[in-house]
Amino acid sequence: MSPDSLTPGSVRSAAEVNEEIRALWRRTGGTLSAEERAEYELLVVEWAAAIRGAVVKAA
């Protein structure tokens, strides 16, 4: 996943992003290459944003 694929304003749910993170780990067998590590880091940032968005909406 490239940074360009994260379109500002388009937010997936935390559950969707979490599933993608889990799929990445399954696909790689738990060992990430540098490129996969970068993808993982972007997903974690997206997941955190989704969590923050869910908390704000619930408030």
PDB file with one MODEL, atoms N, CA, C and O in Angstrom:
MODEL        1
ATOM      1  N   MET A   1       0.851  -1.170   0.000  1.00  0.00           N
ATOM      2  CA  MET A   1       0.000   0.000   0.000  1.00  0.00           C
ATOM      3  C   MET A   1       0.892   1.226   0.000  1.00  0.00           C
ATOM      4  O   MET A   1       1.817   1.337   0.804  1.00  0.00           O
ATOM      5  N   SER A   2       0.613   2.121  -0.887  1.00  0.00           N
ATOM      6  CA  SER A   2       1.412   3.338  -0.942  1.00  0.00           C
ATOM      7  C   SER A   2       0.693   4.443  -0.190  1.00  0.00           C
ATOM      8  O   SER A   2      -0.520   4.368   0.005  1.00  0.00           O
ATOM      9  N   PRO A   3       1.424   5.473   0.239  1.00  0.00           N
ATOM     10  CA  PRO A   3       0.762   6.589   0.907  1.00  0.00           C
ATOM     11  C   PRO A   3      -0.299   7.228   0.024  1.00  0.00           C
ATOM     12  O   PRO A   3      -1.261   7.801   0.535  1.00  0.00           O
ATOM     13  N   ASP A   4      -0.140   7.140  -1.290  1.00  0.00           N
ATOM     14  CA  ASP A   4      -1.110   7.729  -2.198  1.00  0.00           C
ATOM     15  C   ASP A   4      -2.459   7.024  -2.139  1.00  0.00           C
ATOM     16  O   ASP A   4      -3.484   7.609  -2.492  1.00  0.00           O
ATOM     17  N   SER A   5      -2.463   5.759  -1.689  1.00  0.00           N
ATOM     18  CA  SER A   5      -3.718   5.017  -1.646  1.00  0.00           C
ATOM     19  C   SER A   5      -4.587   5.440  -0.467  1.00  0.00           C
ATOM     20  O   SER A   5      -5.753   5.053  -0.390  1.00  0.00           O
ATOM     21  N   LEU A   6      -4.033   6.230   0.450  1.00  0.00           N
ATOM     22  CA  LEU A   6      -4.815   6.749   1.566  1.00  0.00           C
ATOM     23  C   LEU A   6      -5.373   8.108   1.192  1.00  0.00           C
ATOM     24  O   LEU A   6      -4.732   9.138   1.397  1.00  0.00           O
ATOM     25  N   THR A   7      -6.558   8.095   0.649  1.00  0.00           N
ATOM     26  CA  THR A   7      -7.182   9.330   0.204  1.00  0.00           C
ATOM     27  C   THR A   7      -7.740  10.082   1.396  1.00  0.00           C
ATOM     28  O   THR A   7      -8.525   9.526   2.164  1.00  0.00           O
ATOM     29  N   PRO A   8      -7.344  11.346   1.564  1.00  0.00           N
ATOM     30  CA  PRO A   8      -7.888  12.117   2.682  1.00  0.00           C
ATOM     31  C   PRO A   8      -9.408  12.156   2.609  1.00  0.00           C
ATOM     32  O   PRO A   8      -9.983  12.376   1.543  1.00  0.00           O
ATOM     33  N   GLY A   9     -10.053  11.941   3.750  1.00  0.00           N
ATOM     34  CA  GLY A   9     -11.500  11.992   3.789  1.00  0.00           C
ATOM     35  C   GLY A   9     -12.153  10.631   3.577  1.00  0.00           C
ATOM     36  O   GLY A   9     -13.313  10.452   3.948  1.00  0.00           O
ATOM     37  N   SER A  10     -11.447   9.671   2.994  1.00  0.00           N
ATOM     38  CA  SER A  10     -12.028   8.343   2.850  1.00  0.00           C
ATOM     39  C   SER A  10     -11.517   7.497   4.006  1.00  0.00           C
ATOM     40  O   SER A  10     -10.333   7.170   4.074  1.00  0.00           O
ATOM     41  N   VAL A  11     -12.409   7.150   4.902  1.00  0.00           N
ATOM     42  CA  VAL A  11     -12.009   6.449   6.106  1.00  0.00           C
ATOM     43  C   VAL A  11     -12.718   5.105   6.159  1.00  0.00           C
ATOM     44  O   VAL A  11     -13.946   5.022   6.131  1.00  0.00           O
ATOM     45  N   ARG A  12     -11.907   4.057   6.237  1.00  0.00           N
ATOM     46  CA  ARG A  12     -12.474   2.728   6.427  1.00  0.00           C
ATOM     47  C   ARG A  12     -12.667   2.515   7.923  1.00  0.00           C
ATOM     48  O   ARG A  12     -12.069   3.206   8.747  1.00  0.00           O
ATOM     49  N   SER A  13     -13.505   1.556   8.253  1.00  0.00           N
ATOM     50  CA  SER A  13     -13.710   1.267   9.669  1.00  0.00           C
ATOM     51  C   SER A  13     -12.460   0.614  10.249  1.00  0.00           C
ATOM     52  O   SER A  13     -11.651   0.031   9.528  1.00  0.00           O
ATOM     53  N   ALA A  14     -12.324   0.723  11.558  1.00  0.00           N
ATOM     54  CA  ALA A  14     -11.201   0.089  12.241  1.00  0.00           C
ATOM     55  C   ALA A  14     -11.223  -1.412  12.008  1.00  0.00           C
ATOM     56  O   ALA A  14     -10.168  -2.032  11.873  1.00  0.00           O
ATOM     57  N   ALA A  15     -12.401  -2.001  11.959  1.00  0.00           N
ATOM     58  CA  ALA A  15     -12.513  -3.443  11.731  1.00  0.00           C
ATOM     59  C   ALA A  15     -11.992  -3.825  10.342  1.00  0.00           C
ATOM     60  O   ALA A  15     -11.318  -4.844  10.190  1.00  0.00           O
ATOM     61  N   GLU A  16     -12.302  -3.015   9.338  1.00  0.00           N
ATOM     62  CA  GLU A  16     -11.809  -3.289   7.980  1.00  0.00           C
ATOM     63  C   GLU A  16     -10.282  -3.226   7.925  1.00  0.00           C
ATOM     64  O   GLU A  16      -9.630  -4.097   7.349  1.00  0.00           O
ATOM     65  N   VAL A  17      -9.736  -2.190   8.529  1.00  0.00           N
ATOM     66  CA  VAL A  17      -8.277  -2.024   8.512  1.00  0.00           C
ATOM     67  C   VAL A  17      -7.619  -3.128   9.325  1.00  0.00           C
ATOM     68  O   VAL A  17      -6.583  -3.663   8.930  1.00  0.00           O
ATOM     69  N   ASN A  18      -8.215  -3.466  10.454  1.00  0.00           N
ATOM     70  CA  ASN A  18      -7.677  -4.536  11.286  1.00  0.00           C
ATOM     71  C   ASN A  18      -7.640  -5.849  10.506  1.00  0.00           C
ATOM     72  O   ASN A  18      -6.670  -6.601  10.603  1.00  0.00           O
ATOM     73  N   GLU A  19      -8.679  -6.123   9.741  1.00  0.00           N
ATOM     74  CA  GLU A  19      -8.697  -7.353   8.938  1.00  0.00           C
ATOM     75  C   GLU A  19      -7.582  -7.338   7.897  1.00  0.00           C
ATOM     76  O   GLU A  19      -6.969  -8.372   7.627  1.00  0.00           O
ATOM     77  N   GLU A  20      -7.318  -6.176   7.314  1.00  0.00           N
ATOM     78  CA  GLU A  20      -6.225  -6.078   6.346  1.00  0.00           C
ATOM     79  C   GLU A  20      -4.874  -6.300   7.020  1.00  0.00           C
ATOM     80  O   GLU A  20      -3.983  -6.926   6.445  1.00  0.00           O
ATOM     81  N   ILE A  21      -4.725  -5.786   8.238  1.00  0.00           N
ATOM     82  CA  ILE A  21      -3.488  -6.016   8.999  1.00  0.00           C
ATOM     83  C   ILE A  21      -3.321  -7.509   9.265  1.00  0.00           C
ATOM     84  O   ILE A  21      -2.238  -8.062   9.077  1.00  0.00           O
ATOM     85  N   ARG A  22      -4.393  -8.155   9.701  1.00  0.00           N
ATOM     86  CA  ARG A  22      -4.326  -9.594   9.972  1.00  0.00           C
ATOM     87  C   ARG A  22      -3.995 -10.386   8.705  1.00  0.00           C
ATOM     88  O   ARG A  22      -3.214 -11.337   8.747  1.00  0.00           O
ATOM     89  N   ALA A  23      -4.589  -9.991   7.588  1.00  0.00           N
ATOM     90  CA  ALA A  23      -4.319 -10.667   6.313  1.00  0.00           C
ATOM     91  C   ALA A  23      -2.853 -10.504   5.914  1.00  0.00           C
ATOM     92  O   ALA A  23      -2.238 -11.437   5.397  1.00  0.00           O
ATOM     93  N   LEU A  24      -2.305  -9.329   6.152  1.00  0.00           N
ATOM     94  CA  LEU A  24      -0.893  -9.096   5.847  1.00  0.00           C
ATOM     95  C   LEU A  24      -0.016 -10.046   6.648  1.00  0.00           C
ATOM     96  O   LEU A  24       0.895 -10.664   6.096  1.00  0.00           O
ATOM     97  N   TRP A  25      -0.282 -10.167   7.938  1.00  0.00           N
ATOM     98  CA  TRP A  25       0.513 -11.063   8.785  1.00  0.00           C
ATOM     99  C   TRP A  25       0.358 -12.514   8.351  1.00  0.00           C
ATOM    100  O   TRP A  25       1.335 -13.263   8.338  1.00  0.00           O
ATOM    101  N   ARG A  26      -0.881 -12.925   7.990  1.00  0.00           N
ATOM    102  CA  ARG A  26      -1.083 -14.301   7.518  1.00  0.00           C
ATOM    103  C   ARG A  26      -0.332 -14.540   6.217  1.00  0.00           C
ATOM    104  O   ARG A  26       0.316 -15.571   6.037  1.00  0.00           O
ATOM    105  N   ARG A  27      -0.429 -13.580   5.324  1.00  0.00           N
ATOM    106  CA  ARG A  27       0.196 -13.700   4.000  1.00  0.00           C
ATOM    107  C   ARG A  27       1.719 -13.809   4.106  1.00  0.00           C
ATOM    108  O   ARG A  27       2.346 -14.517   3.318  1.00  0.00           O
ATOM    109  N   THR A  28       2.300 -13.126   5.057  1.00  0.00           N
ATOM    110  CA  THR A  28       3.758 -13.090   5.171  1.00  0.00           C
ATOM    111  C   THR A  28       4.304 -14.148   6.125  1.00  0.00           C
ATOM    112  O   THR A  28       5.518 -14.326   6.223  1.00  0.00           O
ATOM    113  N   GLY A  29       3.439 -14.834   6.812  1.00  0.00           N
ATOM    114  CA  GLY A  29       3.906 -15.828   7.766  1.00  0.00           C
ATOM    115  C   GLY A  29       4.550 -15.219   8.995  1.00  0.00           C
ATOM    116  O   GLY A  29       5.273 -15.900   9.722  1.00  0.00           O
ATOM    117  N   GLY A  30       4.295 -13.947   9.233  1.00  0.00           N
ATOM    118  CA  GLY A  30       4.807 -13.285  10.431  1.00  0.00           C
ATOM    119  C   GLY A  30       6.162 -12.620  10.273  1.00  0.00           C
ATOM    120  O   GLY A  30       6.683 -12.041  11.226  1.00  0.00           O
ATOM    121  N   THR A  31       6.735 -12.696   9.088  1.00  0.00           N
ATOM    122  CA  THR A  31       8.012 -12.035   8.836  1.00  0.00           C
ATOM    123  C   THR A  31       7.812 -11.019   7.715  1.00  0.00           C
ATOM    124  O   THR A  31       7.471 -11.380   6.589  1.00  0.00           O
ATOM    125  N   LEU A  32       8.027  -9.749   8.037  1.00  0.00           N
ATOM    126  CA  LEU A  32       7.769  -8.682   7.075  1.00  0.00           C
ATOM    127  C   LEU A  32       9.045  -8.210   6.400  1.00  0.00           C
ATOM    128  O   LEU A  32      10.073  -8.008   7.045  1.00  0.00           O
ATOM    129  N   SER A  33       8.956  -8.038   5.080  1.00  0.00           N
ATOM    130  CA  SER A  33      10.047  -7.402   4.338  1.00  0.00           C
ATOM    131  C   SER A  33       9.980  -5.906   4.622  1.00  0.00           C
ATOM    132  O   SER A  33       9.053  -5.439   5.283  1.00  0.00           O
ATOM    133  N   ALA A  34      10.940  -5.169   4.136  1.00  0.00           N
ATOM    134  CA  ALA A  34      10.932  -3.709   4.328  1.00  0.00           C
ATOM    135  C   ALA A  34       9.679  -3.095   3.709  1.00  0.00           C
ATOM    136  O   ALA A  34       9.060  -2.212   4.302  1.00  0.00           O
ATOM    137  N   GLU A  35       9.310  -3.557   2.525  1.00  0.00           N
ATOM    138  CA  GLU A  35       8.110  -3.025   1.862  1.00  0.00           C
ATOM    139  C   GLU A  35       6.841  -3.390   2.635  1.00  0.00           C
ATOM    140  O   GLU A  35       5.940  -2.564   2.782  1.00  0.00           O
ATOM    141  N   GLU A  36       6.775  -4.619   3.123  1.00  0.00           N
ATOM    142  CA  GLU A  36       5.616  -5.042   3.908  1.00  0.00           C
ATOM    143  C   GLU A  36       5.560  -4.306   5.242  1.00  0.00           C
ATOM    144  O   GLU A  36       4.477  -3.996   5.740  1.00  0.00           O
ATOM    145  N   ARG A  37       6.719  -4.028   5.815  1.00  0.00           N
ATOM    146  CA  ARG A  37       6.776  -3.272   7.072  1.00  0.00           C
ATOM    147  C   ARG A  37       6.219  -1.865   6.867  1.00  0.00           C
ATOM    148  O   ARG A  37       5.494  -1.346   7.715  1.00  0.00           O
ATOM    149  N   ALA A  38       6.567  -1.253   5.729  1.00  0.00           N
ATOM    150  CA  ALA A  38       6.041   0.079   5.416  1.00  0.00           C
ATOM    151  C   ALA A  38       4.524   0.020   5.246  1.00  0.00           C
ATOM    152  O   ALA A  38       3.810   0.914   5.702  1.00  0.00           O
ATOM    153  N   GLU A  39       4.034  -1.029   4.591  1.00  0.00           N
ATOM    154  CA  GLU A  39       2.587  -1.208   4.426  1.00  0.00           C
ATOM    155  C   GLU A  39       1.917  -1.367   5.785  1.00  0.00           C
ATOM    156  O   GLU A  39       0.877  -0.763   6.051  1.00  0.00           O
ATOM    157  N   TYR A  40       2.521  -2.182   6.637  1.00  0.00           N
ATOM    158  CA  TYR A  40       1.995  -2.398   7.986  1.00  0.00           C
ATOM    159  C   TYR A  40       1.912  -1.087   8.766  1.00  0.00           C
ATOM    160  O   TYR A  40       0.907  -0.808   9.420  1.00  0.00           O
ATOM    161  N   GLU A  41       2.966  -0.294   8.693  1.00  0.00           N
ATOM    162  CA  GLU A  41       2.984   0.981   9.419  1.00  0.00           C
ATOM    163  C   GLU A  41       1.882   1.910   8.934  1.00  0.00           C
ATOM    164  O   GLU A  41       1.236   2.579   9.740  1.00  0.00           O
ATOM    165  N   LEU A  42       1.661   1.961   7.621  1.00  0.00           N
ATOM    166  CA  LEU A  42       0.569   2.792   7.089  1.00  0.00           C
ATOM    167  C   LEU A  42      -0.786   2.278   7.565  1.00  0.00           C
ATOM    168  O   LEU A  42      -1.676   3.063   7.893  1.00  0.00           O
ATOM    169  N   LEU A  43      -0.934   0.973   7.599  1.00  0.00           N
ATOM    170  CA  LEU A  43      -2.196   0.395   8.065  1.00  0.00           C
ATOM    171  C   LEU A  43      -2.445   0.716   9.533  1.00  0.00           C
ATOM    172  O   LEU A  43      -3.576   1.004   9.923  1.00  0.00           O
ATOM    173  N   VAL A  44      -1.401   0.667  10.342  1.00  0.00           N
ATOM    174  CA  VAL A  44      -1.557   0.979  11.769  1.00  0.00           C
ATOM    175  C   VAL A  44      -1.972   2.438  11.956  1.00  0.00           C
ATOM    176  O   VAL A  44      -2.810   2.744  12.804  1.00  0.00           O
ATOM    177  N   VAL A  45      -1.390   3.328  11.171  1.00  0.00           N
ATOM    178  CA  VAL A  45      -1.769   4.745  11.240  1.00  0.00           C
ATOM    179  C   VAL A  45      -3.240   4.902  10.835  1.00  0.00           C
ATOM    180  O   VAL A  45      -3.998   5.627  11.480  1.00  0.00           O
ATOM    181  N   GLU A  46      -3.627   4.214   9.760  1.00  0.00           N
ATOM    182  CA  GLU A  46      -5.022   4.281   9.306  1.00  0.00           C
ATOM    183  C   GLU A  46      -5.964   3.705  10.358  1.00  0.00           C
ATOM    184  O   GLU A  46      -7.034   4.258  10.612  1.00  0.00           O
ATOM    185  N   TRP A  47      -5.556   2.577  10.976  1.00  0.00           N
ATOM    186  CA  TRP A  47      -6.370   1.951  12.010  1.00  0.00           C
ATOM    187  C   TRP A  47      -6.560   2.902  13.198  1.00  0.00           C
ATOM    188  O   TRP A  47      -7.667   3.042  13.719  1.00  0.00           O
ATOM    189  N   ALA A  48      -5.478   3.549  13.615  1.00  0.00           N
ATOM    190  CA  ALA A  48      -5.555   4.488  14.742  1.00  0.00           C
ATOM    191  C   ALA A  48      -6.488   5.648  14.412  1.00  0.00           C
ATOM    192  O   ALA A  48      -7.256   6.087  15.268  1.00  0.00           O
ATOM    193  N   ALA A  49      -6.429   6.147  13.185  1.00  0.00           N
ATOM    194  CA  ALA A  49      -7.322   7.237  12.771  1.00  0.00           C
ATOM    195  C   ALA A  49      -8.770   6.769  12.797  1.00  0.00           C
ATOM    196  O   ALA A  49      -9.661   7.517  13.199  1.00  0.00           O
ATOM    197  N   ALA A  50      -9.004   5.538  12.371  1.00  0.00           N
ATOM    198  CA  ALA A  50     -10.361   4.995  12.379  1.00  0.00           C
ATOM    199  C   ALA A  50     -10.873   4.851  13.808  1.00  0.00           C
ATOM    200  O   ALA A  50     -12.040   5.130  14.084  1.00  0.00           O
ATOM    201  N   ILE A  51     -10.004   4.418  14.711  1.00  0.00           N
ATOM    202  CA  ILE A  51     -10.386   4.299  16.121  1.00  0.00           C
ATOM    203  C   ILE A  51     -10.727   5.670  16.683  1.00  0.00           C
ATOM    204  O   ILE A  51     -11.737   5.827  17.368  1.00  0.00           O
ATOM    205  N   ARG A  52      -9.886   6.667  16.398  1.00  0.00           N
ATOM    206  CA  ARG A  52     -10.156   8.030  16.883  1.00  0.00           C
ATOM    207  C   ARG A  52     -11.479   8.537  16.328  1.00  0.00           C
ATOM    208  O   ARG A  52     -12.258   9.161  17.049  1.00  0.00           O
ATOM    209  N   GLY A  53     -11.736   8.275  15.060  1.00  0.00           N
ATOM    210  CA  GLY A  53     -12.993   8.695  14.446  1.00  0.00           C
ATOM    211  C   GLY A  53     -14.186   8.039  15.079  1.00  0.00           C
ATOM    212  O   GLY A  53     -15.226   8.675  15.255  1.00  0.00           O
ATOM    213  N   ALA A  54     -14.055   6.765  15.429  1.00  0.00           N
ATOM    214  CA  ALA A  54     -15.149   6.036  16.074  1.00  0.00           C
ATOM    215  C   ALA A  54     -15.408   6.581  17.460  1.00  0.00           C
ATOM    216  O   ALA A  54     -16.559   6.659  17.888  1.00  0.00           O
ATOM    217  N   VAL A  55     -14.359   6.960  18.168  1.00  0.00           N
ATOM    218  CA  VAL A  55     -14.525   7.506  19.518  1.00  0.00           C
ATOM    219  C   VAL A  55     -15.195   8.873  19.440  1.00  0.00           C
ATOM    220  O   VAL A  55     -16.074   9.174  20.247  1.00  0.00           O
ATOM    221  N   VAL A  56     -14.794   9.696  18.489  1.00  0.00           N
ATOM    222  CA  VAL A  56     -15.394  11.021  18.343  1.00  0.00           C
ATOM    223  C   VAL A  56     -16.882  10.899  18.000  1.00  0.00           C
ATOM    224  O   VAL A  56     -17.708  11.629  18.549  1.00  0.00           O
ATOM    225  N   LYS A  57     -17.225   9.975  17.091  1.00  0.00           N
ATOM    226  CA  LYS A  57     -18.629   9.790  16.705  1.00  0.00           C
ATOM    227  C   LYS A  57     -19.473   9.297  17.866  1.00  0.00           C
ATOM    228  O   LYS A  57     -20.649   9.644  17.976  1.00  0.00           O
ATOM    229  N   ALA A  58     -18.877   8.490  18.733  1.00  0.00           N
ATOM    230  CA  ALA A  58     -19.616   7.940  19.871  1.00  0.00           C
ATOM    231  C   ALA A  58     -19.821   8.975  20.966  1.00  0.00           C
ATOM    232  O   ALA A  58     -20.725   8.831  21.789  1.00  0.00           O
ATOM    233  N   ALA A  59     -19.012   9.996  20.988  1.00  0.00           N
ATOM    234  CA  ALA A  59     -19.085  10.979  22.075  1.00  0.00           C
ATOM    235  C   ALA A  59     -20.278  11.891  21.954  1.00  0.00           C
ATOM    236  O   ALA A  59     -20.473  12.768  22.794  1.00  0.00           O
TER     237      ALA A  59
ENDMDL
END
